[in-house]
Amino acid sequence: MSLEGRGQSIATMTEELTTSLTSMDSMRVVFSICDHYDKNDLRLKDSLKVYGAIALNLAERYGNIDDKILAQKYYTHAHLISDTAYYFTNMSEMRDHYIDQSLFQDAARQEMDVAISYAYHLDMEHVRSHSHAAITLLDKIDRPTKEDLLLKTLALYYIANSYLYGDSYVDALDHALMMKEISDEHNLNKRQLMSYETLGKTYSSLAKVMLSENAYGKDAQHYYKLFYERSKEFGDVETQYGSAFTLGAWYLDQGKHELAQIFFLESLELSRQEENTAYQFNNVSHLAENLLSMGKIDEAKEYISQSRELAEQFSFPTHLRTVQLLLADLHYLEGDLAMARQHAIEALQLSESIKSHEMTLSTFRRLEKIETADKNFKQALKYDKAADLLHDSLLNESALSSLNLMRTQYNLVQKEEELSQAIHEQEIQELRNQSRLNWLFLALALLSIILIWQFYKVRNERILHERNQISLQQKLLRSQLNPHFIFNTIASIQNYLYEKSDLSTALHFMSKFGDLMRQILEHTREETIALELEIETLRNYLELQLLRYNNAFSYSIKVADSIDPTELKVPPLIAQPFVENAIEHGQIAQVKDGHVEVSFGRKNGQVQIIVKDNGRGLQAKSVNIEKTKGKKSLSTVITKERLQNMAKMTKRKYDLIVNYDDDFTTACILLPLS
């Protein structure tokens, strides 16, 4: 099952979810629903949280690593509005993980996700910093792919628009031209469309702040028309209604209201089909402004009402400011200057809060017009001077010089590139075709070699691991079934039967001996067992040793309160070899008040097992743990091999530390928490 496009309604996708026949089908449908909420409607982030959590669960159970990352992205995006701290922390952790793995494209993608998130919050400084960080990461890639170039041009797009939002037109134009240059060179059609849109908006803004006739208005119209025409050829539906809207906005600024109305209605119809509420707001608000400019107040009121509903859903300052200006214009045309002034002042406060000089400038002009109509000429003059001062700050000499120089240089470079491309196009195409064929054969040969090598490498590692496991199990089993221990235990039981005539005690210890043998045989087949089973085996072993030595020593087993013996898993018979060393090599039975203590606890996030005895031990600390009085402790050697093998298998830390002093011998085993 696959869902194509995001034009499907939520109701349709939900119905498909309930009729899904397999878990994989369900996961794909949930992903489609998440994609719809993520891309179309910021009001539905709570719904995205619900479906994002479901997607995470399904991806964990049925998906691959790409599915898991995509599900995490949806769930993280759901916190964009309600819990930005969670969102940015999660994104940063994912980015750092990719950098550590030298996955620079994935790390750059995380930077761009964060940049886009800051764009929702109108924090343009952070938009630029994270977009620049994405470009820096992508520049680390020696041979960038098309995906790398698409990501880099997206970063340039957000940088240019962030500068445009802050009225830094030189920087905006610089990055927009860089984006267009890369898009043209590598035939990135959709990025070309985005560069046309950004260049159109930049030149349009420049045209507004110029006092005299200039070429920037013509440049703006050229790129807006190019954006609209090319979107029909290369763009998706969203690009088509976006291009129609921008061209309509341009005609509105030029006072061509009939043309503006045509393009706004076209864009509105497409955006409603796609359920894109953001563009719906842009279109209905501009339709209202256009109708007010034409004096069609009654028709404008309906669109103003729709604009207010959508703005309240988003709660973005720019949208709220637009609605306040529409209401100010409406009341001005109706002759209610007091209400017009009130809404215009609210629009001014919102413009200043989002630090947009261009928005503030246009609002000053509205207030000047209202005060003039109300014959409050002193206040009108105040707003006029404020507007002129702000206009002059936008239009300084150095900025204009930089713009004119940049524009001239760009035109020259563009002509040279077109001429060079016409001369060499056929030759380059032939070379590319031959090069592609050569690279294809080389890639296939290399891929075959790598696959064969990887196959044999994995197979040999698996065989070696299986042999090591079998060998260790056999060694461990032989070490635990110590014939000397078995013989002495049976002799002790016979002693109870024949010399002491203590049948009940003999039967009791015979039962314990049988339990111990069964436990050893069962546990050595398992990778890990519950701690309570390990303790039970140890206790049986120690009780039998007490029988052999006529209770000549004592023992204790302690478990820290922070550990649940029924839940914690440990390797089987991990502590027994060191208890054996304490009794056999430490000669604990020959020491007055001999005592063996086994404790289980936690230390620095690891399980800590300590076996401590006050036997004779070794006379010097430097003596090797595997030799005591000329005898080799096979159990200790095997335990070391087990820990080393488990560390290789799990890539986690295992450790063994043995200390000797005059009074005690201590063996400390450190295991990762299971």
Buried (B, 14 or more C-beta within 10 A) or exposed (E): BEBEEBEBEBEEBBEBBEEBEEEBBBBBBBBBBBBBBBEBBBBBBEBBBBBBBBBBEBBEEBBEEEBBBBBBBBBBBBBBBEBBEBBBEBBEEBBEEBBEEEBBBBBBBBBBBBBBBBBBEBBBEBBBBBBBBBBEBBEEBEEBEEEBBBBBBBBBBBBBBBBBBBBBBBBBBBBBBBBBBBBBEBEBEBBBBBBBBBBBBBBBBBBBBBEEEBBBBEBBBBBBBBBBEBBEEEBEBBBBBBBBBBBBBBBBBBEBBEBBBBBBBBBBEBBBEBBBBBBBBBBBBBBBBBBBBBEBBEBBBEBBEBBBEBBEBBEBBBBBBBBBBBBBBBBBBEEEBEBBBBBBBBBBEBBBEBEBBBBBBBBBBBBBBBBBBBEBEEBBEBBBEBBEEBBEEBBEEEBBEBBEEBBEEBEEEBEEEEEEEEEEEEEEEEEEEEEEEEEEEEEEEEEEEEEEEEEEEEEEEEEEEEEBEEEBBEBBBBBBEBEEBBEBBEEBBEBBBEEEEBEEBBEBBBEBBEBBBEBBEEBBEEEBBBBBBBBBBBBBBBBBBBBBBEEBBEBEBEBEEEBEBEEBBBBBBBBBBBBBBBBBBBBBBEBEEBBBBBBBBEEEEBBBBBBBBBBBBBEEEEEEBBEBEEEEBBBBBBBBBBBEBBBEEEEEEBEBEBEBEEEBBBBBBBBBEE
